[in-house]
């Protein structure tokens, strides 16, 4: 459902495919800035993960919190993709 929403927004905004292209990101950031959103409220990237968060695959703790290792992995991915 999320990918369909992203594709629909892209089609509405005239973006041919939901791929990362700097001009599209610039235009989106400009639109957000015009709306008055603070710079720290704008996400610098998104990671779509297909794995579920469960205790069995060690992505959740016994108290139903995301493992710190998983958070570190996502942070490393974001830093690699969006330096």
N, C-alpha and C positions, 0 to 999 in steps of 0.2 A: 504494500500500500504506500509506503513512504517513497519508494522509487517511482511509482506512478505519479505521486504528487509532485516530485521533483521534475519529472518529464513534463507534466502539465504546466507547471510554472515556467519551465524553459520554453515550451511552445508558445505560451501566452506572451512571454517577454521577447520572443523572436530568436531564442537560442536554439540552434538546430539539434544539438545533442547535449546530454548532461555531463559533458566532459569538462575537465578543468582547463580553462583558457584565461590567461590574465586579463584581457579586456572585459570579459563577462564578470569576473570577480571585482574589477575596478568599478564597473557600472553599478553592481549590487551594493558595494561599499559606499559609493556616492549617494545612492538612493537612501540607504540607511542613515548616512550622515545628514542628509537634508531633512529626514524625519526627526532629527534631534536625538539620536541614540548616541550615548557616550562610547568612546573608542574601546574601552575595556569590556563593553557589552557585546561587541561584534566578535563572533567566533572566527578564529583564523584558519580553521579547518574542521573537517568532519571525517570520521572513520566509520564506515559501515561494516560491522562485523557480523558474520553469518553464524558464529558459534553461540550457543545458549550459555547463559550464566547459571551453572549448577555446581553443587558440591562434588558431583562425580567427576567432572572435568577440571576440578580444582580452580575454578574461576570465581567461586563464592566461598565464603567461610561458613562455619557451622552456625554462626549467628546471622546469616543471610546478608553479609556485607561483601562488596566487591574486594577481591584480594588486592593487596598493594602491588604485587607483581604485575597483575593485569593493568593496573593504572600506570605503572612505570612503562610497560610495553606500549600502551597507547600513546603516552607522552613522547616516547622515543620515535614512534611512527610519525606523529605530528611534527616533531622537530626535524625529522628527515624530509618530510614532504613540504613543509612550510617553514623554512629557516628564518 
